[in-house]
Amino acid sequence: MRTVPAKAGPTVTSVTAPFWDGLRDGQLLLRRCSSCGRAQHHPRVLCRDCWSSDLSWTESAATGTVWTWTVVQPPGHPVRVGTEARDGYAVAVARPVPAAEGRPA
């Protein structure tokens, strides 16, 4: 009998934990630089634009523009392997609007 691995999950670190906690609570949180004002994702310890470490978490309005998306299916056919269902997942490239400003990040 073939063993089906458990679903992969995120690697949660001290830097990314607030992001994952926010998703669990239904919020999309982005890091915002207090020095230059830019919002960014993925979570980092330094601003990608000015390299400041003065970053805070900002809630996104959960609106924005989706530029492209796809659904990734696990390899193998049929979709069921053994008795375990193997779900696909969606990947999107989007530009969210921060809640505080109402304009794209």
N, CA and C of each residue as an Amber inpcrd file, in Angstrom:
protein
   315
   0.8450000  -1.1750000   0.0000000   0.0000000   0.0000000   0.0000000
   0.8910000   1.2400000   0.0000000   0.5120000   2.1910000  -0.8020000
   1.2590000   3.4320000  -0.9330000   0.8420000   4.4230000   0.1590000
   1.8140000   5.0980000   0.7640000   1.5250000   6.0700000   1.8050000
   1.4140000   7.4570000   1.1880000   0.3790000   8.1890000   1.5390000
   0.1850000   9.5360000   1.0350000   0.7110000  10.5060000   2.0910000
   1.6560000  11.3800000   1.7170000   2.1780000  12.3170000   2.7090000
   1.1090000  13.3120000   3.1440000   1.2770000  13.8110000   4.3640000
   0.3640000  14.8440000   4.8630000   0.4930000  16.0880000   4.0020000
  -0.5550000  16.9040000   4.0220000  -0.5080000  18.1370000   3.2450000
   0.6110000  19.0300000   3.7640000   1.3140000  19.6340000   2.8390000
   2.3720000  20.5550000   3.2220000   1.7430000  21.8250000   3.7750000
   2.4000000  22.4320000   4.6980000   1.9120000  23.6750000   5.2740000
   3.0100000  24.7270000   5.2300000   2.7010000  25.9020000   5.6890000
   3.6990000  26.9690000   5.6650000   4.7760000  26.7410000   6.7200000
   5.9450000  27.2990000   6.4680000   6.9850000  27.3420000   7.4760000
   6.7950000  28.6390000   8.2370000   6.3540000  28.5340000   9.4770000
   6.0600000  29.7110000  10.2870000   7.3070000  30.0840000  11.0740000
   7.7210000  31.3440000  10.9390000   8.8670000  31.8720000  11.6800000
   8.3970000  33.0720000  12.5000000   9.2950000  33.6340000  13.2860000
   8.9280000  34.8230000  14.0670000   8.5830000  35.9950000  13.1540000
   9.1370000  36.0230000  11.9520000   8.8590000  37.1030000  10.9990000
   7.5150000  36.8890000  10.3130000   7.1640000  35.6440000   9.9850000
   5.9430000  35.3740000   9.2270000   4.7220000  35.0400000  10.0830000
   4.9160000  34.7630000  11.3810000   3.8070000  34.3430000  12.2470000
   2.6230000  35.3120000  12.2320000   2.8200000  36.6450000  12.3210000
   1.6570000  37.5410000  12.2810000   0.8570000  37.4320000  10.9720000
   1.5320000  37.1990000   9.8570000   0.8460000  37.0270000   8.5790000
  -0.0810000  35.8140000   8.6330000   0.4480000  34.6560000   9.0720000
  -0.3450000  33.4290000   9.1300000  -1.4510000  33.5350000  10.1750000
  -1.1690000  34.1830000  11.3120000  -2.2100000  34.3990000  12.3280000
  -3.3400000  35.2620000  11.7570000  -2.9780000  36.2950000  11.0100000
  -3.9770000  37.1590000  10.3820000  -4.8560000  36.3880000   9.4100000
  -4.2470000  35.5360000   8.5730000  -5.0390000  34.7330000   7.6340000
  -6.0100000  33.8340000   8.3800000  -5.5240000  33.2250000   9.4650000
  -6.4030000  32.3600000  10.2630000  -7.5980000  33.1470000  10.8000000
  -7.3780000  34.4360000  11.1090000  -8.4410000  35.2970000  11.6430000
  -9.2150000  36.0460000  10.5570000  -8.9410000  35.7240000   9.2770000
  -9.6730000  36.3380000   8.1780000  -9.1460000  37.6950000   7.7520000
  -7.8900000  38.0030000   8.0800000  -7.2810000  39.2780000   7.6970000
  -6.0830000  39.0380000   6.7900000  -5.9030000  39.9120000   5.7980000
  -4.7140000  39.8850000   4.9610000  -3.8070000  41.0040000   5.4540000
  -2.7030000  40.6260000   6.1130000  -1.7770000  41.6020000   6.6740000
  -0.5450000  41.7390000   5.7860000  -0.1330000  42.9760000   5.5720000
   1.0700000  43.2860000   4.7980000   2.0350000  44.0380000   5.6870000
   3.3330000  43.9290000   5.4050000   4.3310000  44.7170000   6.1220000
   4.4080000  46.0840000   5.4600000   4.3990000  47.1660000   6.2780000
   4.5340000  48.5300000   5.7650000   5.7570000  49.1670000   6.4090000
   6.5650000  49.8050000   5.5750000   7.7750000  50.4900000   6.0300000
   7.4030000  51.8740000   6.5630000   7.8160000  52.1670000   7.7800000
   7.5370000  53.4810000   8.3650000   8.4430000  54.5600000   7.7870000
   9.5600000  54.1660000   7.1820000  10.4900000  55.1480000   6.6090000
  10.0620000  55.6340000   5.2340000   9.7220000  54.7070000   4.3260000
   9.3640000  55.1120000   2.9600000   7.8740000  54.9330000   2.6570000
   7.1220000  54.2500000   3.5330000   5.6830000  54.1030000   3.3530000
   5.2350000  52.9670000   2.4600000   6.1520000  52.2070000   1.8720000
   5.7790000  51.1300000   0.9550000   5.2900000  49.8960000   1.7000000
   4.2410000  49.2760000   1.1730000   3.7680000  47.9900000   1.6840000
   4.4480000  46.9000000   0.8820000   4.6440000  45.7520000   1.5020000
   5.3340000  44.6610000   0.8050000   4.8630000  43.3080000   1.2920000
   5.0240000  42.3490000   0.4110000   4.7790000  40.9550000   0.7320000
   5.7380000  40.1520000  -0.1450000   6.3920000  39.2560000   0.3470000
   6.3180000  38.4230000   1.5150000   6.9680000  39.1230000   2.7130000
   6.6180000  38.6710000   3.9480000   7.1620000  39.3190000   5.1380000
   8.6840000  39.2260000   5.1900000   9.3130000  40.3450000   5.4770000
  10.7740000  40.4300000   5.5860000  11.1270000  41.2310000   6.8280000
  12.4050000  41.1880000   7.2180000  12.8550000  41.9840000   8.3620000
  13.3250000  43.3640000   7.9220000  13.6190000  43.5310000   6.6250000
  14.0530000  44.8180000   6.0800000  13.1530000  45.2190000   4.9170000
  12.9500000  46.5210000   4.7490000  12.1850000  47.0270000   3.6120000
  12.9100000  46.6890000   2.3180000  12.1880000  46.2090000   1.3410000
  12.8140000  45.8360000   0.0630000  13.2450000  47.0610000  -0.7390000
  12.6970000  48.2530000  -0.4000000  13.0300000  49.4560000  -1.1610000
  14.1250000  50.2970000  -0.5110000  14.0050000  50.5660000   0.8140000
  14.9800000  51.4570000   1.4580000  15.8280000  50.7650000   2.5150000
  15.5880000  49.5040000   2.7560000  16.3300000  48.6650000   3.6910000
  16.1320000  49.0500000   5.1580000  15.1110000  49.8100000   5.4530000
  14.8220000  50.1550000   6.8470000  14.3000000  48.9200000   7.5770000
  14.5730000  48.8460000   8.8700000  14.0300000  47.7550000   9.6790000
  12.7910000  48.2110000  10.4520000  12.3290000  49.4390000  10.1790000
  11.1730000  50.0020000  10.8690000   9.8920000  49.6180000  10.1220000
   9.4820000  48.3510000  10.2810000   8.3160000  47.8040000   9.5780000
   7.2050000  47.4980000  10.5700000   5.9690000  47.6910000  10.1340000
   4.8140000  47.3470000  10.9650000   3.8180000  46.5830000  10.1020000
   2.8410000  45.9560000  10.7490000   1.8150000  45.1970000  10.0420000
   0.6340000  46.1000000   9.7420000   0.1210000  46.0300000   8.5010000
  -1.0150000  46.8230000   8.0550000  -2.0520000  45.8820000   7.4520000
  -3.3090000  46.0510000   7.8330000  -4.3570000  45.2190000   7.2570000
  -4.7200000  45.7110000   5.8630000  -4.8120000  44.7930000   4.9220000
  -5.2520000  45.1150000   3.5770000  -6.7770000  45.1550000   3.5600000
  -7.3260000  45.9440000   2.6620000  -8.7810000  46.0170000   2.5260000
  -9.3470000  44.7570000   1.8820000  -8.4810000  43.8190000   1.5140000
  -8.8710000  42.5770000   0.8410000  -9.5310000  42.8690000  -0.5070000
  -9.1510000  43.9700000  -1.1170000  -9.5560000  44.2850000  -2.4850000
  -8.2860000  44.6180000  -3.2500000  -8.3650000  44.5730000  -4.5410000
  -7.2030000  44.8790000  -5.3620000  -7.3840000  44.3170000  -6.7580000
  -6.2770000  44.1500000  -7.4480000  -6.2880000  43.6470000  -8.8150000
  -5.5680000  42.3150000  -8.8790000  -6.2450000  41.2870000  -9.4000000
  -5.6050000  39.9930000  -9.6450000  -5.0750000  40.0310000 -11.0670000
  -3.7630000  39.8850000 -11.2130000  -3.1320000  39.9590000 -12.5340000
  -3.1860000  38.6200000 -13.2450000  -2.9950000  37.5340000 -12.5110000
  -3.0530000  36.2010000 -13.0990000  -3.2630000  35.1880000 -11.9890000
  -3.7350000  34.0000000 -12.3310000  -3.9190000  32.9420000 -11.3510000
  -3.8940000  31.5970000 -12.0420000  -3.6770000  30.5600000 -11.2530000
  -3.7180000  29.1910000 -11.7500000  -4.0820000  28.2740000 -10.5940000
  -4.5220000  27.0720000 -10.9030000  -4.7660000  26.0520000  -9.8890000
  -3.7420000  24.9500000 -10.1170000  -2.9780000  24.6580000  -9.0850000
  -1.9470000  23.6290000  -9.1500000  -2.5450000  22.3310000  -8.6150000
  -2.4800000  21.2830000  -9.4130000  -2.9730000  19.9740000  -8.9980000
  -1.7920000  19.0870000  -8.6400000  -1.9150000  18.2560000  -7.6140000
  -0.8360000  17.3390000  -7.2880000  -0.6150000  16.3490000  -8.4300000
   0.5960000  15.8530000  -8.5760000   0.8610000  14.9140000  -9.6780000
   0.1050000  13.6030000  -9.4760000  -0.1190000  12.9320000 -10.5750000
  -0.7820000  11.6330000 -10.5280000  -2.1930000  11.6950000 -11.0490000
  -2.6470000  10.5730000 -11.5460000  -4.0060000  10.4840000 -12.0340000
  -4.5240000   9.1160000 -11.6400000  -5.6580000   8.9970000 -11.0990000
  -6.6440000  10.0330000 -10.8450000  -6.2470000  10.9100000  -9.6630000
  -7.0760000  11.8930000  -9.3480000  -6.7670000  12.8320000  -8.2820000
  -6.7230000  12.1190000  -6.9260000  -7.4010000  11.0110000  -6.8170000
  -7.3670000  10.2600000  -5.5600000  -6.2620000   9.2110000  -5.6230000
  -5.4140000   9.2020000  -4.5900000  -4.3500000   8.2120000  -4.4710000
  -4.6590000   7.4130000  -3.2150000  -4.8540000   6.1240000  -3.3330000
  -5.2510000   5.3270000  -2.1770000  -6.6290000   5.7740000  -1.7170000
  -6.7780000   6.0490000  -0.4460000  -8.0560000   6.5090000   0.0800000
  -8.0390000   7.9870000   0.4290000  -6.9120000   8.6460000   0.2630000
  -6.7810000  10.0620000   0.6120000  -7.0710000  10.9490000  -0.5910000
  -7.9060000  11.9530000  -0.4060000  -8.1450000  12.9320000  -1.4650000
  -6.9430000  13.8760000  -1.5280000  -6.5230000  14.2450000  -2.7220000
  -5.3910000  15.1560000  -2.8860000  -5.9050000  16.4070000  -3.5560000
  -6.0210000  17.4620000  -2.7850000  -6.5810000  18.7070000  -3.2830000
  -5.5280000  19.5490000  -3.9840000  -5.9800000  20.2910000  -4.9900000
  -5.1130000  21.2790000  -5.6120000  -5.1470000  22.5580000  -4.7940000
  -4.3710000  23.5350000  -5.2250000  -4.3710000  24.8230000  -4.5380000
  -4.2080000  25.9290000  -5.5700000  -4.7150000  27.0890000  -5.2240000
  -4.6690000  28.2230000  -6.1410000  -3.4590000  29.0980000  -5.8360000
  -2.8630000  29.6320000  -6.8920000  -1.7640000  30.5860000  -6.7860000
  -2.1770000  31.8060000  -7.5990000  -2.0330000  32.9890000  -7.0110000
  -2.4200000  34.2150000  -7.7050000  -1.3430000  35.2650000  -7.5670000
  -1.2400000  36.1230000  -8.5710000  -0.4030000  37.3170000  -8.5050000
  -1.3770000  38.4800000  -8.4540000  -1.3340000  39.2230000  -7.3400000
  -2.3150000  40.2830000  -7.1330000  -1.6520000  41.5150000  -6.5350000
  -2.2900000  42.6330000  -6.7190000  -1.8500000  43.8820000  -6.1010000
  -2.9590000  44.3290000  -5.1520000  -2.7730000  44.0930000  -3.8270000
  -3.8290000  44.4250000  -2.8690000  -3.8750000  45.9180000  -2.5660000
  -4.9910000  46.3470000  -2.0310000  -5.1730000  47.7370000  -1.6090000
  -5.1210000  47.7700000  -0.0860000  -4.1640000  48.4870000   0.5280000
  -4.1390000  48.5910000   1.9860000  -5.3980000  49.2700000   2.5110000
  -5.9430000  48.7670000   3.6120000  -7.1880000  49.3000000   4.1540000
  -7.0630000  50.7620000   4.5540000  -5.9130000  51.1470000   5.0740000
  -5.7610000  52.4990000   5.5840000  -5.7550000  53.5670000   4.4980000
  -5.3300000  53.2200000   3.2850000  -5.1650000  54.2300000   2.2600000
  -6.1270000  54.1140000   1.0840000  -6.6580000  52.9180000   0.8590000
  -7.5690000  52.7390000  -0.2490000  -6.9140000  52.8630000  -1.6110000
  -5.5820000  52.6800000  -1.6550000  -4.8840000  52.7200000  -2.9410000
  -3.9190000  51.5270000  -2.9810000  -3.5020000  51.0940000  -4.1640000
  -2.6450000  49.9190000  -4.2580000  -1.3460000  50.0720000  -3.4790000
  -0.8840000  48.9310000  -2.9460000   0.3680000  48.9190000  -2.1950000
   1.5510000  49.0850000  -3.1160000
